[in-house]
Amino acid sequence: MAVCVLIPAYNAALTLGNVLEEVCGQEFKVVVVDDGSTDETSLVAGRYAVTLLTHSVNLGKGAALMTGFSWSLENGYSGIVTLDADGQHDPLSIALLAAAAVDRGFGVLIASRYTQFNEMAGLRKFWNRFGVWCMRKRTGFEISDSQSGFRYYSTEMLSAFKLSKVGYDLEMEILMKAWKAGFTIGSLPVAARVADGRSTSHYRPVRDTWNICMTFLRYM
């Protein structure tokens, strides 16, 4: 099981080091994509045994993920686990997520924060619950968290279609295209360390929620 860990990072110098302390102590190759940070994100990443990829300007989370996906495909990995650089996810669950995805043949397996939805606020909580309902009704898959950035992706799946979104809506684009291409999508309950993540996230509640909604509707 050749799986790597991909961490998109933007102005994450204050949190990235703690994440890498835990991730780099495991058996996985780690790739950090610095998406045009103006702080010391790249400097922090350079202190660890990671492959560091950089954007000269900030392009968006989706663009950072696609840069990491391309590297992983070029280097022969069969799967990718993504997690955010702000420390909200539990790196100790990476192996659990990857093993479950491979054993059960998922194209995408999402580490679900479903039991913690009440800790979220505003549009995030509403769209996640509504998005979960829509995804189930439309695709039939048991998806209990549509927005978690802690995910396993099969590179076989990622090589089956082209991606275009450069923001947070890329993760919804992947779900919809994976479904249409015949890949299996699922969720695995994994509690987040910080369920809401608003204090460290670059997510823009109105604009990014709108873009995610529009992406879902486009591929209906």
C-alpha positions as a Python dict, from the first residue, in 0.01 Angstrom:
ca = {
    (1, 'M'): (0, 0, 0),
    (2, 'A'): (197, 299, -130),
    (3, 'V'): (16, 589, 35),
    (4, 'C'): (148, 940, 87),
    (5, 'V'): (19, 1223, 305),
    (6, 'L'): (-60, 1557, 140),
    (7, 'I'): (-88, 1877, 344),
    (8, 'P'): (-195, 2200, 168),
    (9, 'A'): (-71, 2495, 371),
    (10, 'Y'): (-129, 2869, 354),
    (11, 'N'): (12, 3101, 622),
    (12, 'A'): (25, 2804, 859),
    (13, 'A'): (361, 2869, 1027),
    (14, 'L'): (206, 2872, 1375),
    (15, 'T'): (37, 2531, 1343),
    (16, 'L'): (219, 2333, 1073),
    (17, 'G'): (513, 2232, 1293),
    (18, 'N'): (290, 2056, 1545),
    (19, 'V'): (111, 1871, 1267),
    (20, 'L'): (437, 1758, 1107),
    (21, 'E'): (576, 1642, 1442),
    (22, 'E'): (304, 1378, 1447),
    (23, 'V'): (276, 1302, 1076),
    (24, 'C'): (648, 1263, 1011),
    (25, 'G'): (680, 1012, 1293),
    (26, 'Q'): (477, 765, 1088),
    (27, 'E'): (564, 545, 790),
    (28, 'F'): (421, 767, 519),
    (29, 'K'): (589, 995, 271),
    (30, 'V'): (475, 1350, 348),
    (31, 'V'): (419, 1625, 90),
    (32, 'V'): (354, 1986, 191),
    (33, 'V'): (227, 2236, -65),
    (34, 'D'): (290, 2594, 43),
    (35, 'D'): (21, 2787, -142),
    (36, 'G'): (193, 3125, -168),
    (37, 'S'): (227, 3191, 205),
    (38, 'T'): (360, 3526, 322),
    (39, 'D'): (474, 3393, 659),
    (40, 'E'): (735, 3125, 743),
    (41, 'T'): (528, 2824, 636),
    (42, 'S'): (797, 2698, 397),
    (43, 'L'): (1070, 2754, 656),
    (44, 'V'): (877, 2545, 910),
    (45, 'A'): (813, 2268, 657),
    (46, 'G'): (1182, 2265, 565),
    (47, 'R'): (1272, 2155, 918),
    (48, 'Y'): (1109, 1818, 859),
    (49, 'A'): (1164, 1524, 626),
    (50, 'V'): (899, 1627, 375),
    (51, 'T'): (879, 1703, 6),
    (52, 'L'): (801, 2075, -15),
    (53, 'L'): (620, 2211, -319),
    (54, 'T'): (550, 2583, -345),
    (55, 'H'): (329, 2828, -530),
    (56, 'S'): (474, 3175, -585),
    (57, 'V'): (132, 3329, -513),
    (58, 'N'): (-178, 3213, -329),
    (59, 'L'): (-395, 3014, -571),
    (60, 'G'): (-641, 2843, -337),
    (61, 'K'): (-675, 2516, -149),
    (62, 'G'): (-795, 2331, -456),
    (63, 'A'): (-493, 2442, -656),
    (64, 'A'): (-263, 2328, -374),
    (65, 'L'): (-432, 1990, -365),
    (66, 'M'): (-401, 1949, -742),
    (67, 'T'): (-29, 2028, -724),
    (68, 'G'): (8, 1754, -463),
    (69, 'F'): (-207, 1513, -661),
    (70, 'S'): (10, 1560, -970),
    (71, 'W'): (326, 1493, -769),
    (72, 'S'): (175, 1179, -617),
    (73, 'L'): (64, 1043, -954),
    (74, 'E'): (404, 1115, -1107),
    (75, 'N'): (576, 930, -821),
    (76, 'G'): (367, 616, -838),
    (77, 'Y'): (157, 634, -520),
    (78, 'S'): (-163, 432, -511),
    (79, 'G'): (-338, 651, -257),
    (80, 'I'): (-325, 994, -93),
    (81, 'V'): (-441, 1102, 251),
    (82, 'T'): (-506, 1475, 278),
    (83, 'L'): (-531, 1671, 599),
    (84, 'D'): (-525, 2039, 685),
    (85, 'A'): (-227, 2227, 823),
    (86, 'D'): (-413, 2395, 1107),
    (87, 'G'): (-414, 2099, 1345),
    (88, 'Q'): (-788, 2034, 1350),
    (89, 'H'): (-746, 1674, 1229),
    (90, 'D'): (-594, 1379, 1418),
    (91, 'P'): (-276, 1260, 1240),
    (92, 'L'): (-280, 942, 1446),
    (93, 'S'): (-583, 830, 1241),
    (94, 'I'): (-404, 848, 904),
    (95, 'A'): (-315, 477, 898),
    (96, 'L'): (-667, 380, 1007),
    (97, 'L'): (-825, 586, 729),
    (98, 'A'): (-586, 458, 461),
    (99, 'A'): (-621, 93, 563),
    (100, 'A'): (-1001, 111, 572),
    (101, 'A'): (-1012, 274, 229),
    (102, 'V'): (-781, 17, 68),
    (103, 'D'): (-944, -283, 235),
    (104, 'R'): (-1292, -178, 127),
    (105, 'G'): (-1200, -47, -218),
    (106, 'F'): (-1306, 316, -180),
    (107, 'G'): (-1223, 579, -436),
    (108, 'V'): (-1279, 841, -165),
    (109, 'L'): (-1309, 780, 208),
    (110, 'I'): (-1388, 1082, 426),
    (111, 'A'): (-1290, 1106, 791),
    (112, 'S'): (-1630, 1213, 920),
    (113, 'R'): (-1692, 1464, 1200),
    (114, 'Y'): (-2063, 1387, 1197),
    (115, 'T'): (-2089, 1340, 1574),
    (116, 'Q'): (-1939, 1687, 1623),
    (117, 'F'): (-2167, 1887, 1393),
    (118, 'N'): (-2324, 2062, 1692),
    (119, 'E'): (-1983, 2218, 1763),
    (120, 'M'): (-1992, 2393, 1427),
    (121, 'A'): (-2167, 2722, 1371),
    (122, 'G'): (-2355, 2918, 1108),
    (123, 'L'): (-2339, 2830, 740),
    (124, 'R'): (-2078, 2559, 795),
    (125, 'K'): (-2309, 2350, 1009),
    (126, 'F'): (-2611, 2414, 788),
    (127, 'W'): (-2439, 2333, 460),
    (128, 'N'): (-2265, 2026, 597),
    (129, 'R'): (-2593, 1880, 718),
    (130, 'F'): (-2779, 1983, 404),
    (131, 'G'): (-2492, 1869, 182),
    (132, 'V'): (-2485, 1530, 351),
    (133, 'W'): (-2859, 1489, 289),
    (134, 'C'): (-2829, 1595, -75),
    (135, 'M'): (-2532, 1367, -141),
    (136, 'R'): (-2711, 1067, 6),
    (137, 'K'): (-3033, 1135, -189),
    (138, 'R'): (-2848, 1189, -514),
    (139, 'T'): (-2567, 931, -503),
    (140, 'G'): (-2696, 671, -257),
    (141, 'F'): (-2362, 665, -75),
    (142, 'E'): (-2349, 675, 304),
    (143, 'I'): (-2167, 1007, 332),
    (144, 'S'): (-2199, 1167, 675),
    (145, 'D'): (-1959, 1464, 631),
    (146, 'S'): (-1929, 1643, 298),
    (147, 'Q'): (-1670, 1905, 393),
    (148, 'S'): (-1399, 1735, 597),
    (149, 'G'): (-1054, 1792, 449),
    (150, 'F'): (-923, 1471, 609),
    (151, 'R'): (-971, 1222, 326),
    (152, 'Y'): (-826, 926, 141),
    (153, 'Y'): (-815, 948, -239),
    (154, 'S'): (-731, 661, -473),
    (155, 'T'): (-488, 779, -740),
    (156, 'E'): (-662, 541, -982),
    (157, 'M'): (-971, 752, -928),
    (158, 'L'): (-788, 1085, -954),
    (159, 'S'): (-637, 981, -1289),
    (160, 'A'): (-982, 897, -1429),
    (161, 'F'): (-1102, 1256, -1473),
    (162, 'K'): (-982, 1615, -1491),
    (163, 'L'): (-1034, 1868, -1213),
    (164, 'S'): (-1086, 2241, -1255),
    (165, 'K'): (-1181, 2403, -922),
    (166, 'V'): (-907, 2588, -733),
    (167, 'G'): (-1084, 2667, -404),
    (168, 'Y'): (-1261, 2466, -136),
    (169, 'D'): (-1513, 2357, -398),
    (170, 'L'): (-1254, 2121, -548),
    (171, 'E'): (-1336, 1867, -276),
    (172, 'M'): (-1702, 1868, -382),
    (173, 'E'): (-1601, 1848, -749),
    (174, 'I'): (-1403, 1532, -671),
    (175, 'L'): (-1700, 1372, -495),
    (176, 'M'): (-1937, 1440, -781),
    (177, 'K'): (-1696, 1332, -1055),
    (178, 'A'): (-1597, 1021, -860),
    (179, 'W'): (-1963, 925, -832),
    (180, 'K'): (-2028, 984, -1200),
    (181, 'A'): (-1717, 782, -1291),
    (182, 'G'): (-1840, 483, -1092),
    (183, 'F'): (-1608, 499, -791),
    (184, 'T'): (-1727, 428, -438),
    (185, 'I'): (-1742, 706, -178),
    (186, 'G'): (-1781, 656, 194),
    (187, 'S'): (-1727, 793, 543),
    (188, 'L'): (-1536, 666, 844),
    (189, 'P'): (-1613, 816, 1187),
    (190, 'V'): (-1298, 999, 1302),
    (191, 'A'): (-1333, 1271, 1564),
    (192, 'A'): (-1156, 1595, 1484),
    (193, 'R'): (-948, 1767, 1748),
    (194, 'V'): (-1120, 2095, 1659),
    (195, 'A'): (-1452, 2029, 1486),
    (196, 'D'): (-1532, 2386, 1380),
    (197, 'G'): (-1186, 2514, 1294),
    (198, 'R'): (-1303, 2870, 1232),
    (199, 'S'): (-1019, 3033, 1424),
    (200, 'T'): (-748, 2877, 1207),
    (201, 'S'): (-928, 2818, 878),
    (202, 'H'): (-910, 3037, 566),
    (203, 'Y'): (-1260, 2920, 470),
    (204, 'R'): (-1487, 3212, 374),
    (205, 'P'): (-1833, 3109, 500),
    (206, 'V'): (-2048, 3291, 243),
    (207, 'R'): (-1838, 3279, -73),
    (208, 'D'): (-1694, 2931, -28),
    (209, 'T'): (-2025, 2781, 80),
    (210, 'W'): (-2189, 2934, -230),
    (211, 'N'): (-1916, 2790, -456),
    (212, 'I'): (-1955, 2445, -302),
    (213, 'C'): (-2333, 2458, -348),
    (214, 'M'): (-2297, 2563, -710),
    (215, 'T'): (-2046, 2287, -778),
    (216, 'F'): (-2285, 2029, -634),
    (217, 'L'): (-2576, 2158, -842),
    (218, 'R'): (-2369, 2171, -1161),
    (219, 'Y'): (-2294, 1800, -1145),
    (220, 'M'): (-2643, 1693, -1043),
}
